Each structure stands twice: as structure tokens, then as C-alpha cells.
Amino acid sequence: MKNTILIVEDEEKLQRVLELQLRSADFEVEKAASAEAALALADRASLILTDLRLPGLSGLELLANIRRRNSRTPVIVMTAFGSVETAVEAMKQGASDFLLKPFSLDHLMTVIRKALAVRALEDENGRLRAELGRRYEFDNIIGRSPAMQEIFSTIERVAPTRATVLLAGESGTGKDLIARAIHFHSPRSGRPFVKINCTAIPENLMESELFGYEKGAFTGANVSKPGKFEQADTGTAFLDEIGDVPGSIQVKLLRVLQEREFERLGSNKTRQIDVRIVAATNQDLRAALEQGTFREDLYYRLNVVPIDIPPLRDRPEDIVSLAEHFVKKLGAANASQVDSISEAALDRLLGYHWPGNVRELENVIERSIVLCAGTRLEAADIKMDTAPRARQAAGDGFLPDGVTLDQYEQSILREALRRAEGNKSQAARLLGLTRNALRYRLAQMGLEKEAPESE
């Protein structure tokens, strides 16, 4: 489809020259001799080329009228009476460019193509934002179970506010998707969404990563750098695995939540920030409170609106919907001929206990699609890591003979550290604990010296 250029020029000779040039460059052309006439044609134009000095309304007034309509149509202004002040005023009102007469037709074509290219990029950016937003609409977060419907209702109520939200649930239940849905359904949807994985940041780097640092704050700090919270200013900061934040950083987080202010590392300048906090954890923060590894005041600041996301095994009615959704989504993404899943295959999925939750289900479906030779996933095509199994019943004994509870717990901690090669974060994940909870237990049992820091 050809772009249409609207020429607004009262001098007939110049209007004709411009029309011939634009038509030769394969543009559609419409013409107006006044701003009043141009306003009736503006909605059909891809770009408007207007003189500033016109009978009746001026070119600047035409530009102002177009912008009041919330139109994003590029406007290029041209005049023989140019000045810096006029150019500045035109650009302030939203002109894409400014041309002084006389100008070469080659220069004019360069300016027009540049303005249209910028508009095309803006349109593409808007399309991608809309597409990203649709990804986090409730229809795209699959969940027909009553528990998930209640979560969707809560998201709908809390998203328009700036209330802090605490998401709790096992790994793979979709905390990230729900955090993004809250952001994309909020007034901040066009602003930054910054995810902060608290487990992935080494403790000695966490303060500088979250709050930034000034030049010279430490060896190697050759330039100043904003932190994650500054990057999220006016938007949303998603603190994933909040239970792994060490105590020294918890105090600073509390200040951000209470006062909306902080200082960069190496600076005494207090910075104000407008950021909405969504936090997530796969641990029991109440247990961390009892152990003294998580601040009570920070917990209550984070737990303004709690959302508990149930594991997939507790909402089996969602498995079928999720599986069918992933078959369509991943079949297309992998250019596969697979477009459906059989009842027998669904029964096999329903018989599995899904320790990895929705993330594991998605991985299983993708693996099965890639290896499937037909157009429909059958039971034999379902490729899981292990065979379905029921949860084991507890044994009759509590502890091995002759072993105390403390000795048994110490042996488990030592084994986890051995398997993790001394990495406390990894050992904590093996045990289902936060890093801080593991450190607390090691300190209580006098095992800290046996477990030096290893990140």
C-alpha cells in the first residue's frame, strides 16, 4: 500500500513541483491550499508537508490542531521566513523536521523517507508492545480451576493500584507470568518492568546491583552505574526469590518500600524513586521469620496483597487445558506437524505428579512434539524424565537407629554441601531452603567453618 503525502501550500507553482516529485517517487498525493482544507484531509495522510505561512490559519496552528487530535502523523514544515525561534517552536509542537526554502528536491525526499521510517518504527514498537501485553492477558495464563480463577480475580483488582504484592508458590508455577500480568494490567504498563533474580546475584554484589554505585565506590568502579531500582523508576520491580536477600540488604529494601528512597553505593545523595514492588518466593517466609533469617517488618511490608499459587498437582483440572495450549503454541514454534493430543496421552499426563509444575509440563510437551513422528501426540509419544509415580508414604521409623535428630540433620546438611561442591545457594535449593535459612542452620550447628563461602 502506497504512502499518501498531503501537501499544504498556497503557491500553485511550488505545489505542482512537489506533487510531480512525490508522484515520481511512487507516493500518492493530496493537496490543500489552506490549513482549513488540510484538516479535512489530514486523517488520510501518511505524512503532511506544510508551509508555515498560509492564508487563514498558519502552518503552526495546523500542526497544533493535528496534535490535539492525538494524531501521530509526521508533519514536515517549510518556510522561506525561517528563523531559529520558528524552528524551535515547530519542533516543540511536534514537527518531524523543518525545511528552509529554497531546498533541493533530493534533500526533501531524504527528510520525507526518514520521517516515514521513524513512524514505521514507532508503529512496529507499538505493535510489539501490544503483542507482549496480550501474552500476559488472563486468557494466555491458562487456569480453569477455581484456585486460578480466584487468582485472576485478585490480579484484576490489585493491578490498577500501587499496592505491593507477594507471590508465593513452588518453582515452575508461573509466578513470573503473574507478576508481568499485574504490570501489564496496571497504569504502569508502558513503563519499565525490571526482573531481579535475588538468588542469581552474589551476596557481595547485591547492594551495587540493586541500588547502583558511584565512580570510585570500589576497585573497578570506573564509571557511575544506576541500579535495578533506578532502571525500574516509574514502573515495576519484580523481586524474584525474595527469601534469599541477606539481612543487610533487607534493611535497605525496607527503606525503599517505606520511604521510596535510597542511596547509591559510595554516595551520600538520597534519591527518590517511584516504583511498584512485586515480590515472589518459593519458600515459607513465616518459617524464615521464626528462624530469624527474614525481617518481620519487611515481611509485612511485602505481604500487603498475598497471592498463593497452588502447585499443578493440586489443580489437575488445569493439566488438560495447559497441555492443549502448549501443543498449539509449541507445535507452531517448532514448525511441527503436531496439532493435537490424544485422550490416552492426556491420561498419562494426568497420572504424573509434576514436581516441576507448569514449567515441567511445557518442557515435556515440547520434547514430545520434537520427537513425535505423527500429527497427534499419543501416549507413547509423551517423553517424561521419569515414569509416573505416587507420592511415597512415610516409613514406620523416624530416624536411623542410634542417631539423634541433630546428628541426622547435620549429615543431611553436609551431604547437600558435598553435592553442591560447597556452593551454599545450590545446597539450599537441594534442601528446599533459602540461602539465609541454610546459613542460619549451619551457624546453629557450628558447621560454618566446614562450609566456606562459594558462590
HELIX and SHEET records of a PDB file:
HELIX    1   1 GLU A   12  SER A   24  1                                  13    
HELIX    2   2 ALA A   35  LEU A   41  1                                   7    
HELIX    3   3 ALA A   42  ARG A   44  5                                   3    
HELIX    4   4 GLY A   59  ARG A   68  1                                  10    
HELIX    5   5 VAL A   84  LYS A   92  1                                   9    
HELIX    6   6 LEU A  105  ARG A  135  1                                  31    
HELIX    7   7 PHE A  138  ASN A  140  5                                   3    
HELIX    8   8 PRO A  146  VAL A  158  1                                  13    
HELIX    9   9 LYS A  175  PHE A  184  1                                  10    
HELIX   10  10 GLU A  203  LEU A  205  5                                   3    
HELIX   11  11 MET A  206  PHE A  211  1                                   6    
HELIX   12  12 LYS A  228  GLN A  231  1                                   4    
HELIX   13  13 ILE A  242  ASP A  244  5                                   3    
HELIX   14  14 GLY A  247  GLU A  259  1                                  13    
HELIX   15  15 LEU A  285  GLN A  291  1                                   7    
HELIX   16  16 GLU A  296  LEU A  302  1                                   7    
HELIX   17  17 LEU A  312  ASP A  314  5                                   3    
HELIX   18  18 GLU A  317  ALA A  333  1                                  17    
HELIX   19  19 GLU A  343  LEU A  350  1                                   8    
HELIX   20  20 ASN A  357  LEU A  371  1                                  15    
HELIX   21  21 ALA A  379  ASP A  381  5                                   3    
HELIX   22  22 LEU A  405  ARG A  419  1                                  15    
HELIX   23  23 LYS A  424  LEU A  431  1                                   8    
HELIX   24  24 ARG A  435  GLN A  444  1                                  10    
HELIX   25  25 GLU A  448  GLU A  450  5                                   3    
SHEET    1   A 5 GLU A  28  ALA A  32  0                                        
SHEET    2   A 5 THR A   4  VAL A   8  1                                        
SHEET    3   A 5 LEU A  47  ASP A  51  1                                        
SHEET    4   A 5 VAL A  75  THR A  79  1                                        
SHEET    5   A 5 ASP A  97  LEU A 100  1                                        
SHEET    1   B 5 PHE A 193  ASN A 197  0                                        
SHEET    2   B 5 THR A 236  ASP A 240  1                                        
SHEET    3   B 5 ARG A 276  THR A 281  1                                        
SHEET    4   B 5 VAL A 165  ALA A 168  1                                        
SHEET    5   B 5 VAL A 305  ASP A 308  1                                        
SHEET    1   C 2 GLU A 261  GLU A 263  0                                        
SHEET    2   C 2 THR A 270  GLN A 272 -1                                        
SHEET    1   D 2 SER A 340  ILE A 341  0                                        
SHEET    2   D 2 ARG A 376  LEU A 377  1                                        
END                                                                             
